[in-house]
Amino acid sequence: MTVAIFLLSNRCRHLKRIELDQCVQLTALSLKHLSSTKSLEEVIIWNAEAMRTSGLQSCGPSFLRKLVLHCGMLDDRTAAAVAQKFTLLRTFKCPAQLLTDAGMNILLHSGLSLHELDLTPCPLLSDKAFLQSTHGLDTMRSLRLSGRELLTDESVKYIVQNCPMLDTLDISGCTRITDAGLLCLGQGCSSLQSLNCASCPVTCKAMDGISACTLLRVLIADDTRILDYGLSYIGRKCTRLQEFSAKNCSITFNGLRYLVQGCICLETVRAPAAAITAEIEEALPLCRFLSE
């Protein structure tokens, strides 16, 4: 594998993007050769069992803009090394089971102008990861915080206040985020287009706050506590909605009727089978209705 990467980096001088999958012998030593590929802007690595987080800073030249790793586990020390080397990084995705609040603060205070950040899963992060940070969020457009059980409404409020350009937010599985956190979304994230709040203990009250995001195109609310009248808020204001999911929710035909009457651009709806009637399907014949 080391020889193959060496040959690739020497012969493909204008290479801008590389994606490696099922490279079980890929190591940090192999990746060091990518640093000599001056044109490289994107590196994506899948299923590299031999890869360790200590080698992340070897994944490409210093001016890399996109680094996506579906392997390894990011920790504080490696996060600091990545932030120090890849100063032009705009997209960073990596499993972060070992990342703590201190490491997240390093990323946010490093001066990186990140547009997209996905560290899922990262179970050690809490509100301190954001509340102790004063920089690093103003350029963020996509933020995925899935499965952070220590994260609360305070973090959501801070993100809303400091991410004016945010268009994608994933807080699925954050079981301590409630209606109070989502009620403020429309106040600061007016550009939000995609929201995943699945498995959060939110109710119809949260739908009222979410409906203020009138540009919303995707709303995933599986396993939440929303009822029919919560969908009336979405149907009245989120008229550009294209995808909606409410699996394992207590909604009925009446709730979907509120939705389809206002959201005429819907392309995909996932809901309990009992709620999807012939009348609902006829209202939007081009929409795919998928039952549980």
NORQUIPE-V906662 format. One record per residue. N is the residue number from 1. PSI is psi in whole degrees, -180 to 180 (none if undefined). D_CENTER is the distance of its C-alpha to the mean C-alpha in whole Angstrom. Layout:
n=N psi=PSI d_center=D_CENTER
n=N psi=PSI d_center=D_CENTER
//
This chain:
n=1 psi=-39 d_center=32
n=2 psi=-42 d_center=32
n=3 psi=-41 d_center=35
n=4 psi=-44 d_center=33
n=5 psi=-38 d_center=30
n=6 psi=-47 d_center=33
n=7 psi=-40 d_center=35
n=8 psi=-46 d_center=32
n=9 psi=-27 d_center=31
n=10 psi=-31 d_center=35
n=11 psi=-25 d_center=35
n=12 psi=73 d_center=32
n=13 psi=-21 d_center=32
n=14 psi=17 d_center=30
n=15 psi=128 d_center=27
n=16 psi=-27 d_center=24
n=17 psi=136 d_center=22
n=18 psi=134 d_center=22
n=19 psi=123 d_center=20
n=20 psi=129 d_center=22
n=21 psi=143 d_center=22
n=22 psi=32 d_center=24
n=23 psi=81 d_center=26
n=24 psi=-19 d_center=27
n=25 psi=8 d_center=29
n=26 psi=128 d_center=27
n=27 psi=173 d_center=27
n=28 psi=-35 d_center=27
n=29 psi=-40 d_center=30
n=30 psi=-40 d_center=29
n=31 psi=-18 d_center=26
n=32 psi=-28 d_center=29
n=33 psi=-23 d_center=30
n=34 psi=-22 d_center=27
n=35 psi=-21 d_center=28
n=36 psi=-7 d_center=31
n=37 psi=91 d_center=29
n=38 psi=-21 d_center=29
n=39 psi=-9 d_center=27
n=40 psi=129 d_center=24
n=41 psi=-26 d_center=21
n=42 psi=134 d_center=18
n=43 psi=125 d_center=18
n=44 psi=126 d_center=17
n=45 psi=129 d_center=18
n=46 psi=143 d_center=18
n=47 psi=48 d_center=20
n=48 psi=91 d_center=22
n=49 psi=-29 d_center=24
n=50 psi=-7 d_center=26
n=51 psi=138 d_center=23
n=52 psi=152 d_center=23
n=53 psi=-23 d_center=21
n=54 psi=-15 d_center=24
n=55 psi=6 d_center=24
n=56 psi=-37 d_center=21
n=57 psi=-3 d_center=22
n=58 psi=8 d_center=25
n=59 psi=0 d_center=22
n=60 psi=-176 d_center=23
n=61 psi=165 d_center=25
n=62 psi=-23 d_center=24
n=63 psi=23 d_center=23
n=64 psi=140 d_center=20
n=65 psi=-22 d_center=18
n=66 psi=124 d_center=15
n=67 psi=113 d_center=15
n=68 psi=118 d_center=13
n=69 psi=121 d_center=14
n=70 psi=46 d_center=14
n=71 psi=162 d_center=17
n=72 psi=178 d_center=19
n=73 psi=115 d_center=17
n=74 psi=135 d_center=17
n=75 psi=179 d_center=19
n=76 psi=-44 d_center=20
n=77 psi=-43 d_center=23
n=78 psi=-35 d_center=21
n=79 psi=-41 d_center=18
n=80 psi=-41 d_center=21
n=81 psi=-41 d_center=23
n=82 psi=-45 d_center=20
n=83 psi=-34 d_center=19
n=84 psi=-36 d_center=23
n=85 psi=-49 d_center=24
n=86 psi=74 d_center=21
n=87 psi=-17 d_center=21
n=88 psi=10 d_center=20
n=89 psi=132 d_center=17
n=90 psi=-31 d_center=14
n=91 psi=126 d_center=11
n=92 psi=119 d_center=11
n=93 psi=126 d_center=9
n=94 psi=138 d_center=12
n=95 psi=137 d_center=12
n=96 psi=50 d_center=14
n=97 psi=-24 d_center=16
n=98 psi=1 d_center=19
n=99 psi=132 d_center=17
n=100 psi=179 d_center=18
n=101 psi=-37 d_center=18
n=102 psi=-43 d_center=21
n=103 psi=-38 d_center=19
n=104 psi=-39 d_center=16
n=105 psi=-36 d_center=18
n=106 psi=-45 d_center=20
n=107 psi=-44 d_center=17
n=108 psi=-27 d_center=16
n=109 psi=3 d_center=20
n=110 psi=-13 d_center=21
n=111 psi=0 d_center=21
n=112 psi=139 d_center=18
n=113 psi=68 d_center=17
n=114 psi=138 d_center=13
n=115 psi=-30 d_center=11
n=116 psi=127 d_center=8
n=117 psi=123 d_center=7
n=118 psi=107 d_center=6
n=119 psi=22 d_center=9
n=120 psi=134 d_center=8
n=121 psi=152 d_center=11
n=122 psi=74 d_center=12
n=123 psi=-14 d_center=15
n=124 psi=-9 d_center=17
n=125 psi=140 d_center=15
n=126 psi=-171 d_center=17
n=127 psi=-29 d_center=17
n=128 psi=-26 d_center=19
n=129 psi=-30 d_center=16
n=130 psi=-41 d_center=16
n=131 psi=-22 d_center=19
n=132 psi=3 d_center=21
n=133 psi=139 d_center=19
n=134 psi=0 d_center=21
n=135 psi=173 d_center=19
n=136 psi=-1 d_center=16
n=137 psi=-14 d_center=14
n=138 psi=-20 d_center=16
n=139 psi=-1 d_center=15
n=140 psi=131 d_center=11
n=141 psi=-29 d_center=10
n=142 psi=125 d_center=6
n=143 psi=121 d_center=5
n=144 psi=116 d_center=3
n=145 psi=30 d_center=6
n=146 psi=135 d_center=7
n=147 psi=21 d_center=11
n=148 psi=95 d_center=12
n=149 psi=-16 d_center=16
n=150 psi=-7 d_center=17
n=151 psi=137 d_center=15
n=152 psi=-174 d_center=17
n=153 psi=-29 d_center=17
n=154 psi=-39 d_center=18
n=155 psi=-42 d_center=15
n=156 psi=-43 d_center=14
n=157 psi=-40 d_center=17
n=158 psi=-42 d_center=17
n=159 psi=-43 d_center=13
n=160 psi=-40 d_center=15
n=161 psi=-24 d_center=18
n=162 psi=3 d_center=17
n=163 psi=71 d_center=14
n=164 psi=-19 d_center=16
n=165 psi=5 d_center=14
n=166 psi=128 d_center=11
n=167 psi=-12 d_center=10
n=168 psi=127 d_center=6
n=169 psi=125 d_center=6
n=170 psi=110 d_center=5
n=171 psi=23 d_center=8
n=172 psi=139 d_center=9
n=173 psi=3 d_center=12
n=174 psi=89 d_center=13
n=175 psi=-3 d_center=16
n=176 psi=6 d_center=18
n=177 psi=124 d_center=16
n=178 psi=-168 d_center=18
n=179 psi=-37 d_center=20
n=180 psi=-37 d_center=21
n=181 psi=-43 d_center=17
n=182 psi=-20 d_center=16
n=183 psi=-26 d_center=19
n=184 psi=1 d_center=19
n=185 psi=-46 d_center=16
n=186 psi=-18 d_center=18
n=187 psi=-33 d_center=20
n=188 psi=-17 d_center=18
n=189 psi=59 d_center=15
n=190 psi=-17 d_center=17
n=191 psi=3 d_center=15
n=192 psi=129 d_center=12
n=193 psi=-19 d_center=12
n=194 psi=127 d_center=9
n=195 psi=129 d_center=9
n=196 psi=108 d_center=8
n=197 psi=27 d_center=11
n=198 psi=140 d_center=13
n=199 psi=15 d_center=15
n=200 psi=144 d_center=15
n=201 psi=58 d_center=19
n=202 psi=156 d_center=19
n=203 psi=-166 d_center=22
n=204 psi=-27 d_center=23
n=205 psi=-39 d_center=23
n=206 psi=-36 d_center=19
n=207 psi=-32 d_center=20
n=208 psi=-44 d_center=22
n=209 psi=-42 d_center=20
n=210 psi=-35 d_center=17
n=211 psi=-16 d_center=20
n=212 psi=-16 d_center=20
n=213 psi=80 d_center=17
n=214 psi=-12 d_center=20
n=215 psi=3 d_center=17
n=216 psi=132 d_center=15
n=217 psi=-26 d_center=15
n=218 psi=128 d_center=12
n=219 psi=114 d_center=13
n=220 psi=114 d_center=12
n=221 psi=37 d_center=15
n=222 psi=147 d_center=16
n=223 psi=37 d_center=18
n=224 psi=-176 d_center=19
n=225 psi=23 d_center=22
n=226 psi=149 d_center=22
n=227 psi=-177 d_center=25
n=228 psi=-47 d_center=27
n=229 psi=-18 d_center=28
n=230 psi=-33 d_center=24
n=231 psi=-18 d_center=23
n=232 psi=-34 d_center=26
n=233 psi=-46 d_center=24
n=234 psi=-44 d_center=21
n=235 psi=-33 d_center=24
n=236 psi=-35 d_center=26
n=237 psi=-33 d_center=24
n=238 psi=64 d_center=21
n=239 psi=-10 d_center=23
n=240 psi=3 d_center=20
n=241 psi=131 d_center=18
n=242 psi=-28 d_center=18
n=243 psi=131 d_center=16
n=244 psi=137 d_center=17
n=245 psi=129 d_center=17
n=246 psi=53 d_center=19
n=247 psi=144 d_center=20
n=248 psi=34 d_center=22
n=249 psi=156 d_center=22
n=250 psi=60 d_center=26
n=251 psi=153 d_center=26
n=252 psi=-171 d_center=29
n=253 psi=-39 d_center=30
n=254 psi=-40 d_center=31
n=255 psi=-45 d_center=27
n=256 psi=-31 d_center=26
n=257 psi=-43 d_center=29
n=258 psi=-43 d_center=28
n=259 psi=-51 d_center=25
n=260 psi=-22 d_center=26
n=261 psi=-32 d_center=29
n=262 psi=-34 d_center=27
n=263 psi=75 d_center=24
n=264 psi=-6 d_center=26
n=265 psi=4 d_center=23
n=266 psi=135 d_center=22
n=267 psi=-30 d_center=21
n=268 psi=131 d_center=20
n=269 psi=127 d_center=20
n=270 psi=124 d_center=20
n=271 psi=170 d_center=22
n=272 psi=143 d_center=25
n=273 psi=-37 d_center=28
n=274 psi=-22 d_center=31
n=275 psi=-18 d_center=29
n=276 psi=98 d_center=29
n=277 psi=172 d_center=32
n=278 psi=-37 d_center=34
n=279 psi=-40 d_center=34
n=280 psi=-45 d_center=31
n=281 psi=-35 d_center=30
n=282 psi=-28 d_center=33
n=283 psi=-33 d_center=32
n=284 psi=79 d_center=29
n=285 psi=-22 d_center=30
n=286 psi=-3 d_center=28
n=287 psi=143 d_center=25
n=288 psi=120 d_center=24
n=289 psi=117 d_center=24
n=290 psi=125 d_center=23
n=291 psi=164 d_center=25
n=292 psi=none d_center=24
//
